[in-house]
Amino acid sequence: MFVIRTIEKLVVRTKPGAMRFSSVGNSHDNPVVTVKQGKLKGAVKKGIDGSPYYSFKGIRYGEPPVGELRFRAPVPIKPWDGIRDATEHGPVCPQFDMSVVDFVEGSEDCLSLNVYTKSLQPNSKLPVMVYIHGGAFLSGSGNAETYGPEFLFLHDVIVVTINYRLEALGFLCLDTPEVPGNAGMKDQVLAMRWVKENISTFGGDPDNITLFGESAGGACVNFHMLSPMSKGLFNKAIAQSGVCLEYWAIAHQPVERAFRSGKVLGKDTKDKKELLDHLRGLPALDLARLTVKTRTPDEKFRGLPIYYTPTVEKKFEGQEQFLTEDPLQMLLSGKVNKVPFMCGYNTAEGILLIPEHRKKLEVLNKEPSYLVPRDIAMISSKEKLEEFGQRVKEFYFGGKDATEDDVQPIVDVHTDINFTYQAHRLMHFYHKMAPTYMYRFDYCTKMNMMRNIFGDDAVKGACHVDDLFYLFHTPMTESIYEENEEIRKAVYDVTKLWTDFAKTGNPTPTKDGVEWRPYNSSTKEYLLIDKETKMSSNLEKERVEFWNKMYADAGLPSITKSNL
């Protein structure tokens, strides 16, 4: 859920009142728990199988990051007296919300999380799944309207979703002790520390925590696998449709972007303190959608509009740094939190980008070098970049100018540039460090809400975000799920893979049916997740080899010597 001008056509948010799983009204059905910081009052709700579960929403894990705390690392929530209400979600971060196509004021006091559990007995030791939402680092929240836990509850796990600061509020970087960057990532770390410290109160096992996320959230999961701040806070990891090696996942010239942001917002200065004072004095919502407003001429045509992102921090004495080295170099040198890892993507992620490509068709046909990812473009000469662009045009479009009807190659090129190759590259570099499982998600049913809106009958496969509708309950898919037995089976099967991995580190521990074997560099085995789930090998072989050769020719670390 990250392509601003494309997704603006989509309204998926429903009113909270549309939720069917309402709280039980009796007073004894408002459980009170005691965490390290104080007491919380939650609610009892009913799952899709009719069984009750406990819901604790809007739990503050950090102090309001306002005033002098704006852009800084978060401060842990202080203990409180009395009983805090945890029956409603906390405020979302101020943002331009891509799902409702509008600015959402929210509140900077947005550092909250939600815990859903079937047991409040500390000795239950239930596996814990902590979800990091996507949204291009600029949009979204962990709210149940989008990420309801009911499907995952078919398999006895605890589900935690979190809010973190977005866009400039979460990822402004001035390379100074006050604003070193990565505030949003440090929010996530603080939330994870809260979970580690308190989840046993909710029946969870603090030594069996799985971190999972999709799109930008998937990249976040990867960053936590690299960050020393996150070490020991989780035991397994799942990255869906996004990894830390994507060009869009790491900041490019963040300080320059900060100054461009100041200029857009009425402060044209080169003085960092003057800029910081100005940005801290603005209403929070003024800082939303700076992603689009601060693009360079090149960025208007190259890549996805995702720029306020995690960054490599400078080291300052007396501070914790989230990330101080290039992610790729950390992977190559083994500086990783080595945990069992599941990673994959959807067959046709690029369906979401068809409208955007069509808008830029004339420019991309004339200058296909814009289809070369930023990490290659920024180190290539003009001549080499043009050569690479012609290679892309030849490989995907047969050397011809694309038309609006060339939907399959348009989908393929954007799937590969933004998701496919880097997932394979990451798996190659990581798989020897810990058990590693690769998948491709290919289910196509009425549950594929994004494909149903953006899709074209000429293109097969699941669109970006479509996998989430099989993992999380939402009001918009509730009737589809209830009325179709085949879809209910698909949801059960997908959630079982995810939760079995969370429980054991192996997505098919009992080996009933298909055995999902770990990835290795010789066979490159992966699980095709579809109506007929099966193992296969050498996923997208020719397309991966094409990009592998380009990365090698650009002088960047690649998977293997290409056959192309």
C-alpha positions as CSV (number, residue, x, y, z in Angstrom):
1,M,0.0,0.0,0.0
2,F,2.6,2.5,-1.0
3,V,2.1,4.0,-4.5
4,I,0.5,7.3,-3.7
5,R,-1.1,8.4,-6.9
6,T,-2.3,4.9,-7.9
7,I,-3.7,4.0,-4.5
8,E,-5.5,7.3,-4.3
9,K,-8.2,5.8,-6.4
10,L,-8.9,3.2,-3.8
11,V,-11.0,3.7,-0.7
12,V,-10.8,0.6,1.5
13,R,-11.4,2.1,5.0
14,T,-14.7,1.2,6.5
15,K,-16.4,2.7,9.5
16,P,-15.5,1.1,12.9
17,G,-19.2,0.3,13.3
18,A,-19.0,-2.1,10.5
19,M,-17.0,-4.6,12.6
20,R,-19.2,-7.6,13.5
21,F,-17.0,-8.8,16.4
22,S,-18.3,-6.6,19.1
23,S,-17.3,-6.5,22.7
24,V,-19.4,-8.5,25.2
25,G,-21.3,-5.9,27.3
26,N,-21.2,-7.4,30.7
27,S,-19.0,-5.7,33.2
28,H,-17.2,-8.9,34.1
29,D,-16.2,-9.1,30.4
30,N,-13.9,-6.1,30.7
31,P,-10.7,-7.9,32.0
32,V,-8.1,-5.9,33.9
33,V,-4.4,-6.9,33.6
34,T,-1.4,-5.5,35.3
35,V,1.7,-4.8,33.2
36,K,5.0,-3.3,34.4
37,Q,3.7,0.2,33.9
38,G,0.3,-0.1,35.5
39,K,-3.2,-1.6,35.0
40,L,-5.1,-1.9,31.7
41,K,-8.8,-2.6,31.1
42,G,-9.5,-4.5,27.9
43,A,-12.6,-6.1,26.3
44,V,-13.8,-9.6,25.4
45,K,-14.7,-10.2,21.7
46,K,-15.9,-13.2,19.7
47,G,-13.8,-14.8,17.0
48,I,-15.0,-16.3,13.7
49,D,-15.5,-19.7,15.4
50,G,-17.6,-18.1,18.2
51,S,-14.9,-18.5,20.8
52,P,-14.0,-15.5,23.0
53,Y,-10.7,-13.6,22.9
54,Y,-9.3,-10.7,24.8
55,S,-8.6,-7.4,23.2
56,F,-6.4,-4.7,24.6
57,K,-6.1,-1.7,22.2
58,G,-4.3,1.6,22.3
59,I,-1.7,0.6,24.9
60,R,0.8,3.4,25.1
61,Y,4.4,2.2,25.0
62,G,6.1,5.6,24.5
63,E,5.7,9.2,25.9
64,P,4.1,11.6,23.4
65,P,7.0,12.6,21.0
66,V,6.0,16.3,20.9
67,G,7.8,19.6,21.3
68,E,11.5,19.0,21.9
69,L,10.9,15.3,21.5
70,R,9.7,15.7,17.9
71,F,12.1,13.8,15.6
72,R,14.0,12.3,18.6
73,A,14.2,8.7,19.7
74,P,11.1,7.7,21.7
75,V,11.0,7.8,25.5
76,P,9.4,4.8,27.3
77,I,6.0,5.4,28.8
78,K,6.0,6.3,32.4
79,P,4.2,4.2,35.0
80,W,0.6,5.4,35.8
81,D,-1.8,5.1,38.6
82,G,-5.3,3.8,38.3
83,I,-6.7,1.7,35.4
84,R,-6.2,2.8,31.9
85,D,-8.8,2.1,29.3
86,A,-7.6,-0.2,26.5
87,T,-10.8,-0.9,24.7
88,E,-10.3,1.5,21.7
89,H,-7.4,2.1,19.4
90,G,-5.0,4.9,20.1
91,P,-4.6,7.8,17.6
92,V,-2.9,7.1,14.3
93,C,0.2,9.0,13.4
94,P,-0.5,12.3,11.5
95,Q,-0.3,11.3,7.8
96,F,-1.6,11.4,4.3
97,D,-3.6,8.1,4.5
98,M,-3.4,6.3,1.2
99,S,-6.5,4.2,2.0
100,V,-8.8,7.1,2.4
101,V,-6.9,9.5,0.0
102,D,-6.8,12.3,2.5
103,F,-4.8,13.8,5.3
104,V,-5.6,12.3,8.7
105,E,-4.7,14.5,11.6
106,G,-4.3,11.8,14.1
107,S,-2.0,12.8,16.9
108,E,1.7,12.8,17.6
109,D,0.8,10.9,20.7
110,C,0.5,7.8,18.5
111,L,3.0,5.4,20.1
112,S,0.6,2.7,21.0
113,L,0.1,-1.0,20.3
114,N,-2.7,-3.6,20.4
115,V,-2.6,-7.0,22.0
116,Y,-5.1,-9.8,21.1
117,T,-5.0,-13.1,23.0
118,K,-7.1,-16.1,23.9
119,S,-5.6,-16.5,27.3
120,L,-4.6,-14.3,30.2
121,Q,-2.8,-17.0,32.1
122,P,1.0,-16.4,32.3
123,N,1.7,-20.1,32.1
124,S,-0.1,-20.4,28.8
125,K,3.2,-19.6,26.9
126,L,1.4,-18.9,23.6
127,P,3.6,-18.0,20.6
128,V,3.6,-14.3,19.9
129,M,3.3,-12.7,16.5
130,V,4.2,-9.0,16.3
131,Y,3.1,-7.3,13.0
132,I,4.7,-4.2,11.5
133,H,2.3,-2.6,9.0
134,G,3.4,-1.4,5.6
135,G,2.5,1.8,3.8
136,A,5.7,3.2,2.3
137,F,6.8,4.4,5.8
138,L,4.3,7.2,5.4
139,S,0.8,5.8,5.8
140,G,-1.2,3.3,7.9
141,S,-1.6,2.0,11.4
142,G,-2.0,-1.3,13.2
143,N,-5.7,-0.9,13.7
144,A,-8.1,-3.9,13.5
145,E,-10.1,-2.5,10.7
146,T,-7.2,-3.5,8.5
147,Y,-5.4,-6.0,10.6
148,G,-8.0,-8.0,12.6
149,P,-6.5,-11.0,14.4
150,E,-9.4,-13.4,13.9
151,F,-7.9,-15.5,11.1
152,L,-4.6,-16.0,12.9
153,F,-6.6,-17.0,16.0
154,L,-7.6,-20.2,14.2
155,H,-4.2,-21.5,15.4
156,D,-3.7,-20.3,19.0
157,V,-1.2,-17.5,18.8
158,I,-1.1,-14.0,20.3
159,V,-1.2,-11.2,17.8
160,V,0.3,-7.8,18.5
161,T,0.1,-4.8,16.1
162,I,1.9,-1.5,16.5
163,N,1.8,2.1,15.5
164,Y,5.0,4.0,14.8
165,R,5.9,7.5,13.6
166,L,5.7,8.0,9.8
167,E,7.3,10.0,7.0
168,A,9.2,13.1,8.3
169,L,8.0,12.7,11.9
170,G,9.5,9.2,11.9
171,F,12.4,9.4,9.5
172,L,13.7,13.0,9.2
173,C,17.5,12.9,9.4
174,L,19.8,15.8,9.9
175,D,22.9,13.8,10.9
176,T,23.0,15.6,14.2
177,P,22.8,14.2,17.8
178,E,19.3,15.7,18.1
179,V,18.0,14.2,14.8
180,P,20.2,11.3,13.7
181,G,17.3,9.6,11.9
182,N,15.4,6.3,12.3
183,A,13.0,7.6,15.0
184,G,10.3,5.5,13.5
185,M,12.5,2.4,13.7
186,K,13.4,3.2,17.3
187,D,9.6,3.4,18.0
188,Q,9.3,-0.2,16.7
189,V,12.2,-1.2,19.0
190,L,10.6,0.4,22.0
191,A,7.3,-1.4,21.2
192,M,9.2,-4.7,20.9
193,R,10.9,-4.1,24.2
194,W,7.5,-3.5,25.8
195,V,6.2,-6.8,24.3
196,K,9.2,-8.7,25.5
197,E,8.7,-7.3,29.0
198,N,4.9,-7.6,29.3
199,I,3.6,-10.3,27.0
200,S,3.6,-13.0,29.6
201,T,0.8,-11.1,31.4
202,F,-1.3,-11.8,28.3
203,G,-0.4,-15.5,28.2
204,G,2.5,-15.1,25.8
205,D,5.9,-16.6,25.7
206,P,8.5,-13.8,25.7
207,D,11.0,-16.3,24.3
208,N,8.9,-17.2,21.3
209,I,8.2,-14.0,19.5
210,T,7.9,-13.8,15.7
211,L,8.3,-10.5,13.9
212,F,6.4,-10.2,10.6
213,G,5.5,-7.4,8.2
214,E,4.5,-6.6,4.6
215,S,6.0,-4.2,2.1
216,A,7.7,-1.4,4.0
217,G,6.8,-3.5,7.1
218,G,8.7,-6.5,5.6
219,A,11.7,-4.2,5.0
220,C,11.4,-3.2,8.7
221,V,11.6,-6.8,9.8
222,N,14.8,-7.2,7.8
223,F,16.3,-4.0,9.4
224,H,15.5,-5.4,12.9
225,M,17.5,-8.6,11.8
226,L,20.4,-6.2,11.3
227,S,20.1,-3.7,14.1
228,P,22.0,-4.3,17.4
229,M,19.1,-2.5,19.1
230,S,16.7,-5.3,18.2
231,K,18.9,-8.2,19.2
232,G,17.2,-10.6,21.5
233,L,13.8,-9.0,21.1
234,F,12.4,-11.6,18.7
235,N,13.1,-15.2,17.7
236,K,11.9,-15.6,14.2
237,A,11.1,-13.3,11.3
238,I,8.8,-13.1,8.2
239,A,9.3,-10.5,5.4
240,Q,6.4,-10.3,2.9
241,S,6.8,-8.4,-0.3
242,G,9.6,-6.2,0.9
243,V,13.2,-6.6,2.1
244,C,15.9,-4.2,3.3
245,L,17.9,-4.4,0.1
246,E,15.2,-2.7,-2.0
247,Y,16.4,0.7,-3.3
248,W,13.2,2.2,-1.8
249,A,13.9,0.8,1.7
250,I,17.0,2.9,2.5
251,A,17.3,6.7,2.5
252,H,19.2,8.5,-0.2
253,Q,20.7,11.9,0.7
254,P,18.3,12.4,3.7
255,V,19.8,15.6,4.9
256,E,19.4,17.2,1.5
257,R,15.8,16.1,1.5
258,A,15.3,17.7,4.9
259,F,16.5,21.0,3.6
260,R,14.2,20.7,0.6
261,S,11.4,20.0,3.0
262,G,12.2,23.2,4.9
263,K,12.1,25.2,1.7
264,V,8.7,23.7,0.8
265,L,7.4,24.6,4.3
266,G,8.7,28.2,4.1
267,K,12.2,28.0,5.5
268,D,14.9,28.2,2.9
269,T,18.0,27.7,5.0
270,K,21.2,25.7,5.1
271,D,21.5,25.9,8.9
272,K,20.4,22.7,10.6
273,K,19.4,24.2,13.9
274,E,17.4,26.9,12.1
275,L,15.7,24.2,10.1
276,L,15.0,22.1,13.1
277,D,13.4,24.9,15.1
278,H,11.2,25.8,12.1
279,L,10.0,22.2,11.6
280,R,9.4,21.7,15.3
281,G,7.2,24.8,15.3
282,L,4.8,23.6,12.6
283,P,1.6,21.7,13.0
284,A,2.3,18.0,12.7
285,L,0.0,17.5,9.7
286,D,2.1,20.1,7.7
287,L,4.8,17.5,7.7
288,A,2.7,14.9,5.9
289,R,3.1,14.2,2.2
290,L,6.6,15.8,2.0
291,T,7.5,12.6,0.1
292,V,5.8,13.9,-3.1
293,K,6.7,17.6,-2.5
294,T,10.4,17.0,-2.2
295,R,11.1,14.8,-5.2
296,T,14.0,15.6,-7.5
297,P,13.5,15.7,-11.3
298,D,14.9,12.2,-11.5
299,E,12.6,10.9,-8.8
300,K,9.5,12.0,-10.7
301,F,10.2,9.2,-13.2
302,R,12.5,6.7,-11.5
303,G,11.2,4.2,-8.9
304,L,8.6,4.4,-6.2
305,P,7.8,7.6,-4.3
306,I,9.3,6.3,-1.0
307,Y,12.0,8.6,0.4
308,Y,11.5,9.2,4.2
309,T,12.9,5.8,5.2
310,P,15.4,4.1,7.5
311,T,18.9,5.5,7.1
312,V,22.5,4.7,8.0
313,E,23.1,6.8,11.1
314,K,26.2,8.7,12.2
315,K,27.6,7.6,15.6
316,F,27.1,10.0,18.5
317,E,28.4,9.3,21.9
318,G,25.9,8.4,24.5
319,Q,23.2,7.4,22.0
320,E,21.9,4.1,20.7
321,Q,22.1,3.8,16.9
322,F,19.6,1.7,15.1
323,L,21.7,1.2,11.9
324,T,25.3,2.4,11.4
325,E,26.4,0.4,8.4
326,D,25.1,-0.3,4.9
327,P,22.6,-3.2,5.1
328,L,24.1,-5.1,2.2
329,Q,27.6,-4.9,3.8
330,M,26.2,-6.1,7.1
331,L,24.6,-9.1,5.4
332,L,27.8,-9.9,3.5
333,S,29.9,-9.7,6.7
334,G,27.4,-11.8,8.8
335,K,26.5,-8.9,11.2
336,V,23.0,-10.2,11.5
337,N,20.6,-11.3,14.2
338,K,20.5,-14.9,13.0
339,V,17.0,-16.2,13.4
340,P,14.8,-18.6,11.3
341,F,13.5,-16.6,8.4
342,M,10.6,-16.8,6.0
343,C,10.5,-14.5,2.9
344,G,8.6,-14.2,-0.3
345,Y,6.4,-12.1,-2.6
346,N,3.2,-12.2,-4.6
347,T,3.3,-13.4,-8.3
348,A,2.1,-10.1,-9.8
349,E,3.0,-7.4,-7.3
350,G,3.4,-4.9,-10.2
351,I,-0.4,-5.0,-11.0
352,L,-0.6,-2.0,-8.6
353,L,1.7,0.0,-10.8
354,I,0.0,-0.4,-14.2
355,P,-1.8,3.0,-14.0
356,E,1.4,4.8,-12.9
357,H,3.4,3.2,-15.8
358,R,0.7,4.2,-18.3
359,K,0.9,7.8,-17.1
360,K,4.7,7.8,-17.7
361,L,4.6,5.7,-20.9
362,E,5.9,8.3,-23.3
363,V,8.9,9.2,-21.1
364,L,9.7,5.6,-20.2
365,N,9.6,4.6,-23.9
366,K,11.9,7.4,-24.8
367,E,14.2,7.0,-21.8
368,P,14.0,3.5,-20.5
369,S,17.0,4.2,-18.2
370,Y,14.4,5.4,-15.8
371,L,13.5,1.8,-15.3
372,V,16.9,1.1,-13.8
373,P,16.8,1.0,-10.0
374,R,18.3,3.9,-8.1
375,D,21.0,1.8,-6.5
376,I,22.5,1.1,-9.9
377,A,21.6,4.5,-11.4
378,M,23.5,6.4,-8.8
379,I,26.8,4.7,-9.5
380,S,26.6,4.4,-13.3
381,S,27.8,6.8,-16.0
382,K,25.3,8.4,-18.3
383,E,26.4,6.1,-21.1
384,K,26.2,2.9,-18.9
385,L,22.8,3.9,-17.5
386,E,21.5,4.3,-21.0
387,E,22.8,0.9,-22.0
388,F,21.2,-0.6,-18.9
389,G,17.9,1.0,-19.9
390,Q,18.0,-0.4,-23.3
391,R,18.7,-3.9,-21.8
392,V,15.5,-3.5,-19.8
393,K,13.5,-2.4,-22.8
394,E,14.8,-5.3,-24.9
395,F,14.3,-8.0,-22.2
396,Y,10.8,-7.0,-21.1
397,F,9.3,-5.3,-24.2
398,G,11.3,-6.9,-27.1
399,G,13.1,-3.6,-27.8
400,K,9.8,-2.0,-28.8
401,D,8.0,1.0,-27.3
402,A,5.4,-0.3,-24.8
403,T,1.7,0.4,-25.3
404,E,-1.0,0.6,-22.7
405,D,-2.0,-2.9,-23.7
406,D,1.4,-4.4,-22.7
407,V,0.2,-5.2,-19.2
408,Q,2.1,-8.4,-18.6
409,P,5.6,-7.0,-19.3
410,I,4.6,-3.8,-17.4
411,V,3.6,-6.0,-14.4
412,D,6.7,-8.2,-14.7
413,V,9.2,-5.3,-14.9
414,H,7.8,-3.5,-11.8
415,T,7.4,-6.8,-9.9
416,D,11.1,-7.5,-10.5
417,I,12.5,-4.0,-9.9
418,N,10.7,-3.5,-6.7
419,F,10.4,-6.9,-5.1
420,T,11.6,-10.1,-6.9
421,Y,15.3,-9.7,-7.4
422,Q,16.1,-8.2,-4.0
423,A,14.2,-11.0,-2.3
424,H,16.3,-13.6,-4.2
425,R,19.5,-11.6,-3.5
426,L,18.7,-11.5,0.3
427,M,17.9,-15.2,0.4
428,H,21.2,-16.0,-1.2
429,F,23.2,-14.0,1.2
430,Y,21.2,-15.0,4.4
431,H,20.3,-18.7,3.9
432,K,23.5,-20.2,5.3
433,M,23.1,-18.2,8.6
434,A,19.8,-19.7,9.8
435,P,16.9,-21.9,8.5
436,T,15.4,-20.0,5.6
437,Y,12.1,-20.5,3.7
438,M,11.1,-18.9,0.5
439,Y,7.6,-18.7,-1.0
440,R,5.6,-17.2,-3.9
441,F,2.0,-16.3,-3.1
442,D,-0.3,-17.0,-6.1
443,Y,-3.8,-17.3,-4.7
444,C,-6.4,-15.6,-6.8
445,T,-9.9,-15.5,-5.4
446,K,-12.5,-12.9,-4.4
447,M,-10.3,-12.2,-1.4
448,N,-7.7,-10.5,-3.6
449,M,-9.1,-7.1,-3.1
450,M,-6.2,-5.2,-4.8
451,R,-6.2,-7.4,-7.9
452,N,-10.0,-7.1,-8.1
453,I,-9.6,-3.3,-8.3
454,F,-6.3,-2.8,-10.3
455,G,-6.1,-6.1,-12.1
456,D,-6.4,-7.0,-15.8
457,D,-7.7,-10.3,-17.0
458,A,-4.6,-10.6,-19.2
459,V,-2.4,-10.8,-16.1
460,K,-2.3,-13.8,-13.8
461,G,-1.3,-13.8,-10.2
462,A,-1.8,-12.0,-6.9
463,C,-1.2,-8.2,-6.6
464,H,0.8,-6.4,-4.0
465,V,-1.0,-6.5,-0.6
466,D,-3.4,-9.4,-1.7
467,D,-1.7,-11.9,0.7
468,L,-2.8,-9.8,3.7
469,F,-6.4,-10.5,3.1
470,Y,-5.7,-14.2,3.8
471,L,-3.9,-13.4,7.0
472,F,-6.0,-10.7,8.6
473,H,-9.7,-10.3,9.0
474,T,-11.2,-7.1,7.6
475,P,-14.9,-6.0,7.4
476,M,-14.6,-5.7,3.6
477,T,-13.8,-9.4,3.2
478,E,-16.0,-10.7,6.0
479,S,-19.0,-11.8,3.8
480,I,-16.7,-13.3,1.2
481,Y,-15.0,-15.4,3.8
482,E,-18.3,-16.5,5.4
483,E,-20.0,-17.5,2.2
484,N,-17.3,-19.5,0.5
485,E,-15.9,-22.8,1.9
486,E,-13.0,-22.8,-0.6
487,I,-11.9,-19.4,0.6
488,R,-12.2,-20.4,4.3
489,K,-9.9,-23.4,3.5
490,A,-7.4,-21.1,1.8
491,V,-7.4,-18.7,4.8
492,Y,-6.9,-21.7,7.1
493,D,-4.1,-23.1,5.1
494,V,-2.2,-19.8,4.7
495,T,-2.5,-18.9,8.3
496,K,-1.4,-22.4,9.4
497,L,1.9,-22.0,7.5
498,W,2.5,-18.6,9.1
499,T,1.5,-19.7,12.6
500,D,3.4,-23.1,12.5
501,F,6.5,-21.1,11.6
502,A,5.8,-18.8,14.5
503,K,5.4,-21.8,16.9
504,T,8.3,-23.9,15.8
505,G,10.5,-22.1,13.2
506,N,9.3,-24.6,10.6
507,P,6.2,-23.8,8.5
508,T,5.4,-27.5,8.0
509,P,6.6,-29.2,11.2
510,T,4.3,-32.2,11.0
511,K,5.0,-32.8,7.3
512,D,1.3,-33.6,6.7
513,G,0.9,-32.9,3.0
514,V,3.6,-30.8,1.4
515,E,6.9,-30.4,3.2
516,W,8.2,-26.9,2.8
517,R,12.0,-27.5,2.6
518,P,14.5,-24.8,3.4
519,Y,16.0,-22.7,0.7
520,N,19.5,-23.6,-0.6
521,S,21.7,-22.0,-3.2
522,S,21.9,-25.1,-5.4
523,T,18.2,-26.0,-5.9
524,K,16.7,-22.7,-4.9
525,E,13.6,-24.4,-3.7
526,Y,10.5,-22.4,-2.8
527,L,6.9,-23.1,-1.9
528,L,4.2,-22.0,-4.4
529,I,1.2,-21.0,-2.2
530,D,-2.0,-21.6,-4.2
531,K,-5.0,-23.9,-4.4
532,E,-2.5,-26.6,-5.1
533,T,0.4,-25.7,-2.8
534,K,3.6,-27.4,-3.9
535,M,7.4,-27.2,-3.9
536,S,9.3,-26.0,-6.9
537,S,12.7,-24.6,-7.7
538,N,14.5,-21.8,-9.6
539,L,11.7,-19.3,-9.2
540,E,11.6,-16.6,-12.0
541,K,15.0,-18.0,-13.2
542,E,15.5,-16.0,-16.4
543,R,14.2,-12.8,-14.8
544,V,16.4,-13.2,-11.8
545,E,19.4,-13.9,-13.9
546,F,18.8,-10.8,-16.0
547,W,19.0,-8.6,-13.0
548,N,21.8,-10.6,-11.5
549,K,23.9,-9.8,-14.6
550,M,23.0,-6.1,-14.5
551,Y,24.0,-5.8,-10.8
552,A,27.2,-7.7,-11.5
553,D,28.0,-5.5,-14.5
554,A,27.3,-2.4,-12.3
555,G,30.0,-3.7,-9.9
556,L,27.5,-4.5,-7.1
557,P,27.4,-7.8,-5.2
558,S,25.3,-10.3,-7.0
559,I,24.0,-13.8,-6.5
560,T,26.0,-16.0,-8.8
561,K,27.6,-15.7,-12.2
562,S,24.8,-15.2,-14.6
563,N,24.1,-17.5,-17.6
564,L,22.9,-14.5,-19.7
